[in-house]
């Protein structure tokens, strides 16, 4: 092995180590960000209410008028759920609490949607 081969191998190794360090640094920055999370409630295609889902928030219940009638929505801290709805199968109520960005509760017959907005976390990493 010549001196040039050793320099080449050392340079490639240095670039590889720096690339791995940069990858972990950037991934730790993106996972450590505190994103503001909120819920958007819409009925019949129109936004009815926007809610801030902060951890210290209290318990709030309110009505949302859908196509079939009023649905009851409950907000507690940083999570939200549908408590009562006039739909026949009540799948939206069985959904339970949602709190993570990207999650939704949809009442199809009542045309009511609750969607949690915010920076969605990474769902998979391939190595």
N, C-alpha and C positions, 0 to 999 in steps of 0.2 A: 504494500500500500504506500503510495507516494504522499508527499506533503500536500499536494493539491487535492488528493482524494480525502484526506483527513479534514481539510478546510471545508470541502463540499459537504461531507457528512455532518460536521459540526454546524454548518449553516442551515442545513435541512432540519436538523434536530432543534435548533433554536427557533426556527419559524414554526415548527409543530408545537413546541411548548408555548410560544406566545399566542398561537391561534386557540389552543385549548384554554388558556388563561382568559383571553378576551371573551370566549364563548361563555364561560362560567360567570364572568363579571357582568356581562350583559343580561344573562338569564336571572341573576340575583337582583339586578336593578328592576327588571320588569315584574318579578314576583313580589318584590317588597313594596310596590307602590300601593298606597291606600286610595282606591278609586271610590268616587262618590257613587253611591248606588241609589236608584230611585225606581219607583214603579209607575207605569202609565196604565190608566184604566180607560178603556174605550167601549162605547156602546153604539151599535148600529153604524159603525165606521167612523164615528166622531170621538175625539179625545174628550173625555168627561172630566178627568182629574189626574193630576200628577202628584205623587207622594214621595217625600224624602224618607228613605229607609235608613235612619240613623240608629245605632245601637241603643242610645239612651231614650228613644221615643216611647211614649206611653201607649196604652191600648185605646184604639179608636174604631168605632163602627159607623158605617154610613150606607145609604141606599144608592144603587145605580139603576136607572130606568132602562131596561132592555126591551126587546121586541115583545116578549111574553108578559112583562111586568117587572116590578122592582126585584133586584137581587141585593142581598146584604153582603158587604165586604168588610172584613176585619183586618186591622193593621195592629201589630204588636211588636214594638222594637224594630228590628230590621227584617221582619217577615210579614207576609200578607197571605190571606186565604179568602175563599168565598164560603160564607157560613150558610146562606140560604139562597135558593134560586127557584123560579117557577118552572124549570124544565122537567120533563118527565123522568129521565133516568138519573139525574143528579151526578153525572160524572164529574162536573166541575167542582162539586163539593167534596167528592171522594179524592180529588187530587191532593188536598191538604195544603200545608204551608209551603210557600216558595220564598226563597231569599237570595238565591244565587243569580248573577247576571246571565241572561239568556233563557231563564225558565219562564213558562207561561201557564196560565189557566185560561181555558177557552170554553165558553158555554155556547155551543153552536146554535141550539134552538133560540136562545135568548139574545144572540149576537152580542155577547159581552166578552171582552178580552182583558186580562190582567197580564202585563208583561214587565219583567224586571229588567231595567236597563243598567248599563254600566260596562266597565271593561271586563270582558269575559276572560276567565283564566285559560291557560293553555290546556287543551284536552288530551294531548299526546305528544310525546317526544320520541323520535326515532334515533337510535344510536347505531 
